Amino acid sequence: MSVDVHEQLAVATAAAHTAYRDTSRLIRLLSVLGEQADPEHLLEKTLSAVSEVFRADVVVLARLAEPADPASPPAQSAVDPDRRAERLVVTGACGLPEEHPVLWEGWPVTPPAAEALQTREVVNRSGCALTDLPSWMATLKIRAGAWIPLSREPAGDDLLVLLRRDAEPFTGSDLQILRSVAARLQDAVEQRERSLVIERLARYGHRLARHLDLMPLLDEAVEQLRQLTGAERTWAVTIEDGQGWLRAHRGLSDSELALWSQPAAAADVWHPYPLVGAGEEAAHEQLLPRTSSTSLRVPVVRDGVLTAVLYAQRARQHPFAADAREVAAIFANYLAVAMVNADLYRTLQLRATHDPLTGLANRVLVGQHLDERLRPERTDRVGLLFCDLDRFKAVNDFYGHEAGDELLQQVGERLQRSVRPGDLLARFGGDEFVVVLDAVTDLDEVARVGRRVSRALEREFPVQGERVPVSLSVGGVLGVPGETTASVMLRNADAAMYVAKERGLGAVEVFDEAASHRALDRLDLRAELGHALERGELTVHYQPIVGLGTGQVVAFEALLRWQHPRHGNVPPDVFVPMAEDTGAIVPIGKWATRQACEQLAAWRGLPGGSQLAISVNTTAEQLRDPASTHDLLATVRAAGLTPGDLWLEITEYGTVCQEVADRAIGLHSAGVRFALDDFGTAYSNLSHLQRFPIELVKIDLCFVHGMTVKDKDHSIVRAILAIADSMRLAAVAEGIETPRQLAALRALGCPLGQGYLLAPPMTAAEATDYLLRNGGVDQTAVELNVVPAARVAPDPAA
């Protein structure tokens, strides 16, 4: 065999050996790249395999740092910011200690690296000692190196760098394999990172929906963003009224948080670069980075409006893949939906715990607030005020429900200004308000606050162009944590409020044991009132209305009385409002009218009783009953009377509803006559007398009692009599109890009166004896048209 043949065989053998070695190395590297691993482990194993296969002492994956990248953490502060554009940052390394400064600081872009990045070609260097390496490599005595761009694209800025201590250069086949491995390494890392991020998004994204409050939601969001992106620093900024507020964060230092003690301008938060004027420095510039390879800034948009911005930064300059940015954008959409859900929950929660009319807390929130304040571990006492508007119903009836709503809103605003900071004001329902007082010492303090709250309503309220007076009855209680409950406090405060009402308009009463018993009695009476009629506990008493000049009887007023088997005589001012509230007033009123009519028919047969009339109190609730007109006329006729024999007394508060006025006009057309009771105690609007078929006014006893001691009350009585005379109305003075009052009324020319001085309310038998002793109808009353001059026979067609 010739020498040439041997040489050719040797060359072929060497070539086969090289090809086998290269194939083995490539298979080894590709098998590593094909393993299932997260991006960090994949990068670490691949760089370790490259180091082993190519006998490299140091293998580094690096990226060209971006200009003016503000993402550098405090540990990099020693690096000149103006040199960042000339430095490589390490994204992976093998052969360097974990705490080596280069992992944080990077190194300058040396000529081989610059050439590789510029030409997109592999650069191979070898020699006794490479002099164009970073200074920190001098101790390693590197003699060979290869710089391989990971991508041939012009925009690529990633390098794979291999360094050897021996002088053997990297061969052409080495570089060819490294070029292939570099491209595959980049693809593998990006694919693995994409899969990992998507997996994290699927695993964590749904957790946002479990938070229904904004702050916990944003806190969860920055934590998930940190896990999704692998960032060391994440934070969320909300945009509100043109300003950006830091709401949640991970990894920000105390000094950085101090920058957010004041909000940033919204334009700065989202502008590609912080908006800084000439010569100025933005306080938030360090925390509002532009998007870069190592920082993310993702908008959270709701209905086309920027609502928040999410930020993420990687401190070790490990860049975010493009897919990580896309996933972060998807995550921002998840957050936007969760924020919408949180807003909806807050809206529903607000509706569930607040009054829609006044915006105040409602009874639900009051209960929750009291339960919290009454927990046994708390030591401070709790006060409670239960407030009820006096005669609010009259406003609703006269002006309408819209005006009533307007008044309630105004009342809520005044009360809110009168309570102490930290106290909870609530609309408990209807015209009831509740105030929960935090940290009170005793009942005296509760009473003081109650009086201040009551005084808040002393000034009249503008409603429908008129000034409307409204007062507040207030009941107060004191609660001790661990010794009472919310329901007991509310019950006792309600009882104290009713005691205040009994004392007069605008009164304040604090709870005591007597109030407790009265509260229980009131609940008992309310429950039994519906059965009082069937049990025969109700009776009708009669009080004469007499001519003040003659003392003769003109008419009788029928008055309800309730004799309870256990509680005794229950005053009308106690049970009548209960009957109105429960609706029992309608059947009770029908019964009382029937009793009165039958009694009048009996008196008509007595000497001098032929011209008597009967007066029955009625309420707006009774007249609202659609059957009231038919039933009342049927009752009158069944007793053998004419409609003109019956007077219906209604208060000013009962005349204000148009529906009631229409019903009264219908009854008046049939002959029933109407008297206005308690005249002067409500709004005393003369339009009431015009729109309602009034023929008689009754002067309230409060003015009669005061007319002998107060010039003002005397003048009011005189004015009422003048109004009645000018409008051709009869007038009756109520509550005459002293000879001086009687004399004063006679001096003013008041024709009629009633009261204990003249005769008290009496049973039917007692009233009959009284009538017989004082028989005959006062002719003055006939002339005043208080009683009919001649009876009219019933109309059969009616």
Secondary structure, DSSP 8 states (H G I E B T S, - for coil): --HHHHHHHHHHHHHHHHHHHHHHHHHHHHHHHTS---HHHHHHHHHHHHHHHTT-SEEEEEEE--TT-TT--GGGTTS-GGGGGGEEEEEEEESS-TT-THHHH-EE--HHHHHHHHH-S-EEEESSS-SSS-GGGGGGT--EEEEEES--STT--EEEEEEESS-----HHHHHHHHHHHHHHHHHHHHHHHHHHHHHHHHHGGGGGG--SHHHHHHHHHHHHHHHHT-SEEEEEEEETTEEEEEEEES--HHHHHGGGS-EEHHHHHSSS----TT---TTGGGS---BTTEEEEEEEETTEEEEEEEEE-TT-----HHHHHHHHHHHHHHHHHHHHHHHHHHHHHHHHB-TTT--B-HHHHHHHHHHHT-TT--SEEEEEEEEEETHHHHHHHH-HHHHHHHHHHHHHHHHHHS-TT-EEEEEETTEEEEEEEEE-SHHHHHHHHHHHHHTT-S-EEETTEEE--EEEEEEEEE-TTT--HHHHHHHHHHHHHHHHHH-TT-EEE--HHHHHHHHHHHHHHHHHHHHTTTT-EEEEEEEEEETTT--EEEEEEEEEEEETTTEEE-HHHHHHHHHHHTTHHHHHHHHHHHHHHHHHHHHTSTT-TT-EEEEE--HHHHHSTTHHHHHHHHHHHTT--GGGEEEEEEGGGG--HHHHHHHHHHHHTT-EEEEEEETSS---HHHHHHS-EEEEEE-HHHHHHTTT-HHHHHHHHHHHHHHHHTT-EEEE----SHHHHHHHHHTT--EE-BTTTB--B-HHHHHHHHHHT-SB-HHHHHTTSS-SS-----TT-
